[in-house]
Amino acid sequence: MEKQLVLNHPASAYVSKVLFAEGNSNDPFQNTTLHCFADGLPGIMLCQSENDVWLNENKKLASLFLYGQTIRPITITTTGKSRMIVLQLYPHIVKDLFKIRASELTDSCINFEELSGSAREIKARVFSDDPDVQSQIEMLSDFIMSLAGRADFKYVKELEHALRILGDTSNRLFMRDLYDRLNLTERTAERRFLDHIGVSPRQYFRIRRFRSALDQLHRHGSTTLSDVAFDQGYSDQSHFTRSFREFTGLTPGDYLDQTRSGEPFVLETSP
């Protein structure tokens, strides 16, 4: 199962959280599987394994990659001994750090080998001489700080303000109210979000509301689904179920049944 680690590093200004998962099986046929759901956070993922690492069992993953907003549910699987480290970034900084339009990364990832020379150099370092987990996190954090030193965070305050508004999922928000509060036209707001966050304001709000509902299910397992739907502002339980299935591939009931039976669901903490 995954652990959340504390990041005592200046890069914490850009890293929302650090997650770590490890497979210790000596059985080369024993799977380590991560189930990943939309959470509104892009990130950097390190996958160190004795064997290949697979995305949805059909795409071989690089050992170090940058990924964007995840809309569709995914699984990451490997066998034998493995180590996976995820630095989840704040959602509005990818474009400024990596000079990549965030929407190009939505439901996708880029091998560090395809990024700048400094990215290729850090990849060589994090796998050299078998460093421990903390050393690898430190190296990746130093790399993020080197990028931040060259970044132009032109819209960062505006985007942070927008994300705070959208993060309040208890608010029955209309998008036109968001645009008014940001003093932006709908077209400009949509373009800024796609460029810097990777999804539209509406989609980001839907992701955050889903995450809030998921968190409520975990904290209050006895809460009825109709209560969750009402508390999170869904029009009815059917609306909640459709949204939940879109982001997880499961109904809320099926999800709860699998988590109660010990089926692992990881990398699903809320931002």
C-alpha positions as CSV (number, residue, x, y, z in Angstrom):
1,M,0.0,0.0,0.0
2,E,1.1,3.6,-0.6
3,K,2.5,5.9,2.0
4,Q,2.4,9.7,2.1
5,L,5.8,11.1,2.9
6,V,6.7,14.5,4.4
7,L,8.8,16.7,2.1
8,N,11.1,18.9,4.0
9,H,12.5,20.8,1.0
10,P,12.0,24.2,-0.6
11,A,10.3,22.3,-3.5
12,S,7.3,21.9,-1.2
13,A,6.2,25.2,-2.7
14,Y,5.6,23.3,-5.9
15,V,4.9,19.7,-4.7
16,S,1.5,19.0,-3.1
17,K,2.5,15.7,-1.7
18,V,4.9,12.8,-2.1
19,L,3.6,9.2,-2.3
20,F,5.6,6.0,-2.0
21,A,4.6,2.4,-2.8
22,E,6.8,-0.7,-2.6
23,G,6.4,-4.3,-3.7
24,N,8.7,-6.6,-1.7
25,S,7.6,-9.9,-3.2
26,N,10.4,-12.3,-4.2
27,D,7.8,-14.0,-6.4
28,P,8.3,-12.8,-10.0
29,F,4.7,-13.5,-10.7
30,Q,3.3,-11.6,-7.7
31,N,1.7,-8.3,-9.0
32,T,2.0,-4.9,-7.4
33,T,-0.9,-2.9,-8.7
34,L,-1.7,0.8,-8.2
35,H,-5.2,2.0,-9.0
36,C,-5.2,5.7,-9.8
37,F,-8.2,7.9,-10.0
38,A,-8.6,11.6,-11.0
39,D,-7.4,13.9,-8.3
40,G,-6.7,17.2,-10.1
41,L,-2.9,16.8,-9.6
42,P,-0.2,16.2,-12.2
43,G,3.1,14.8,-11.2
44,I,6.4,13.1,-11.6
45,M,6.5,9.3,-11.2
46,L,9.5,7.1,-10.7
47,C,9.0,3.4,-11.3
48,Q,11.9,1.1,-10.3
49,S,11.2,-2.6,-10.8
50,E,12.9,-5.9,-11.5
51,N,10.4,-6.3,-14.4
52,D,8.5,-4.1,-16.8
53,V,5.9,-1.6,-15.5
54,W,2.6,-1.6,-17.4
55,L,-0.1,1.0,-17.8
56,N,-3.5,-0.6,-18.0
57,E,-1.7,-3.9,-18.8
58,N,-1.1,-2.9,-22.4
59,K,1.4,0.0,-22.4
60,K,5.0,-0.2,-21.1
61,L,5.9,2.7,-18.9
62,A,9.2,4.5,-18.7
63,S,11.0,4.4,-15.4
64,L,10.7,8.2,-14.9
65,F,8.0,10.3,-16.4
66,L,5.9,13.4,-16.2
67,Y,2.1,13.0,-16.3
68,G,-0.8,15.4,-16.5
69,Q,-4.4,15.5,-15.3
70,T,-5.8,12.0,-15.1
71,I,-9.5,11.7,-16.1
72,R,-9.9,8.1,-16.9
73,P,-9.2,5.5,-14.2
74,I,-5.9,3.7,-14.7
75,T,-3.9,0.8,-13.2
76,I,-0.1,0.6,-13.0
77,T,1.2,-3.0,-12.6
78,T,4.5,-4.7,-12.2
79,T,5.8,-7.9,-10.7
80,G,8.6,-8.8,-8.2
81,K,10.4,-6.2,-6.1
82,S,9.5,-2.7,-7.0
83,R,9.6,0.9,-5.8
84,M,7.3,3.7,-7.0
85,I,7.6,7.3,-6.0
86,V,5.2,10.1,-7.0
87,L,5.8,13.8,-6.5
88,Q,2.3,15.2,-7.0
89,L,2.6,18.8,-8.3
90,Y,0.3,21.7,-7.7
91,P,-2.1,21.7,-10.7
92,H,-1.2,25.1,-12.2
93,I,2.6,24.9,-12.4
94,V,3.4,22.3,-15.1
95,K,3.4,24.7,-18.0
96,D,5.7,27.2,-16.3
97,L,8.1,24.5,-15.1
98,F,8.3,22.3,-18.2
99,K,7.2,24.7,-21.0
100,I,4.5,22.2,-22.1
101,R,0.9,23.1,-22.6
102,A,-0.8,21.2,-19.8
103,S,-3.7,20.0,-22.0
104,E,-1.1,18.0,-24.0
105,L,-0.4,15.9,-20.9
106,T,-4.0,15.3,-19.9
107,D,-4.5,11.5,-19.7
108,S,-1.0,11.1,-21.0
109,C,2.7,11.2,-19.9
110,I,6.1,12.0,-21.2
111,N,9.3,10.0,-20.7
112,F,12.0,12.2,-19.1
113,E,14.2,11.1,-22.0
114,E,12.0,13.2,-24.2
115,L,12.3,16.4,-22.1
116,S,15.2,18.8,-21.8
117,G,18.8,17.8,-21.2
118,S,18.6,18.5,-17.5
119,A,15.6,16.1,-17.2
120,R,17.7,13.3,-18.9
121,E,20.6,14.1,-16.5
122,I,18.4,13.8,-13.4
123,K,17.0,10.5,-14.7
124,A,20.5,9.1,-14.9
125,R,21.3,10.3,-11.4
126,V,18.2,8.9,-9.6
127,F,19.0,5.4,-10.8
128,S,22.7,5.5,-10.3
129,D,24.4,3.6,-7.5
130,D,21.0,2.3,-6.2
131,P,20.1,5.4,-4.0
132,D,17.6,5.1,-1.3
133,V,14.1,6.5,-1.4
134,Q,14.9,9.8,0.4
135,S,17.9,10.4,-1.8
136,Q,15.8,10.0,-4.9
137,I,13.1,12.3,-3.6
138,E,15.8,14.9,-2.8
139,M,17.3,14.7,-6.3
140,L,13.9,15.1,-7.9
141,S,13.1,18.0,-5.5
142,D,16.4,19.7,-6.4
143,F,15.5,19.3,-10.1
144,I,12.1,21.0,-9.6
145,M,13.8,23.9,-7.8
146,S,16.2,24.3,-10.8
147,L,13.2,24.5,-13.1
148,A,11.4,26.9,-10.9
149,G,14.4,29.2,-10.9
150,R,14.0,29.7,-14.6
151,A,10.2,29.8,-14.7
152,D,7.9,32.8,-15.3
153,F,4.9,32.3,-13.1
154,K,2.9,35.0,-14.9
155,Y,-0.6,33.8,-14.0
156,V,0.1,32.0,-10.8
157,K,-1.8,34.2,-8.4
158,E,-4.8,34.3,-10.7
159,L,-4.8,30.5,-11.1
160,E,-4.4,30.0,-7.4
161,H,-7.4,32.2,-6.7
162,A,-9.4,30.2,-9.3
163,L,-8.4,26.9,-7.8
164,R,-9.4,28.0,-4.3
165,I,-12.8,28.9,-5.6
166,L,-13.3,25.7,-7.4
167,G,-11.9,23.7,-4.5
168,D,-14.8,24.7,-2.3
169,T,-17.1,21.9,-3.5
170,S,-19.7,22.8,-0.8
171,N,-20.4,25.9,-2.9
172,R,-23.1,25.4,-5.5
173,L,-20.9,27.2,-8.1
174,F,-22.1,28.5,-11.4
175,M,-19.2,28.9,-13.9
176,R,-20.4,32.4,-14.8
177,D,-19.9,33.4,-11.1
178,L,-16.3,32.1,-11.4
179,Y,-15.6,34.2,-14.5
180,D,-17.1,37.3,-12.8
181,R,-15.0,36.7,-9.6
182,L,-11.8,36.3,-11.7
183,N,-12.8,39.3,-13.9
184,L,-12.2,37.2,-17.0
185,T,-14.3,36.3,-20.0
186,E,-15.3,32.6,-20.3
187,R,-13.0,32.2,-23.3
188,T,-10.0,33.6,-21.5
189,A,-10.6,31.5,-18.4
190,E,-11.0,28.3,-20.4
191,R,-7.8,29.0,-22.4
192,R,-5.8,29.7,-19.2
193,F,-7.1,26.5,-17.6
194,L,-6.3,24.4,-20.6
195,D,-2.9,25.9,-21.0
196,H,-1.8,25.7,-17.3
197,I,-4.0,23.1,-15.7
198,G,-5.0,20.8,-18.5
199,V,-8.8,20.7,-18.1
200,S,-11.6,23.3,-18.2
201,P,-12.7,25.0,-15.0
202,R,-15.9,22.9,-15.2
203,Q,-14.0,19.6,-15.5
204,Y,-11.6,20.6,-12.7
205,F,-14.6,21.3,-10.4
206,R,-16.1,18.0,-11.3
207,I,-12.9,16.2,-10.4
208,R,-12.7,18.1,-7.0
209,R,-16.3,17.2,-6.2
210,F,-15.7,13.6,-7.1
211,R,-12.6,13.6,-4.8
212,S,-14.6,15.2,-2.0
213,A,-17.3,12.5,-2.4
214,L,-14.7,9.8,-2.4
215,D,-13.1,11.2,0.8
216,Q,-16.6,11.3,2.4
217,L,-17.1,7.6,1.5
218,H,-13.8,6.7,3.2
219,R,-14.4,8.8,6.3
220,H,-18.0,7.8,6.8
221,G,-18.5,4.4,5.3
222,S,-21.9,4.1,6.9
223,T,-23.1,7.3,5.1
224,T,-25.8,6.5,2.5
225,L,-25.0,7.2,-1.1
226,S,-28.0,9.6,-1.3
227,D,-26.5,11.6,1.6
228,V,-23.1,11.8,-0.2
229,A,-24.9,12.9,-3.4
230,F,-26.7,15.6,-1.5
231,D,-23.7,16.8,0.6
232,Q,-21.5,17.1,-2.5
233,G,-24.1,19.0,-4.6
234,Y,-25.1,16.3,-7.1
235,S,-28.6,16.7,-8.4
236,D,-29.5,13.2,-7.3
237,Q,-28.0,9.8,-6.5
238,S,-28.1,8.8,-10.1
239,H,-26.0,11.8,-11.1
240,F,-23.5,11.0,-8.4
241,T,-23.3,7.3,-9.6
242,R,-22.7,8.3,-13.2
243,S,-19.9,10.7,-12.2
244,F,-18.3,8.2,-9.9
245,R,-18.4,5.5,-12.5
246,E,-16.8,7.9,-15.0
247,F,-13.8,8.5,-12.8
248,T,-13.4,5.0,-11.3
249,G,-15.0,2.6,-13.6
250,L,-17.1,1.4,-10.7
251,T,-20.3,2.3,-9.0
252,P,-20.0,3.7,-5.5
253,G,-21.4,0.5,-4.1
254,D,-19.0,-1.7,-6.0
255,Y,-16.1,0.5,-4.9
256,L,-17.1,0.2,-1.3
257,D,-17.5,-3.6,-1.6
258,Q,-14.0,-4.0,-3.1
259,T,-12.3,-1.8,-0.5
260,R,-14.1,-3.6,2.3
261,S,-12.9,-6.9,0.9
262,G,-9.3,-5.7,1.0
263,E,-8.9,-4.9,-2.7
264,P,-6.1,-2.2,-2.7
265,F,-6.9,1.2,-4.1
266,V,-4.0,3.6,-3.8
267,L,-2.8,7.0,-5.0
268,E,-6.3,8.3,-4.3
269,T,-5.7,10.8,-1.6
270,S,-7.5,14.1,-2.0
271,P,-5.5,17.3,-2.8
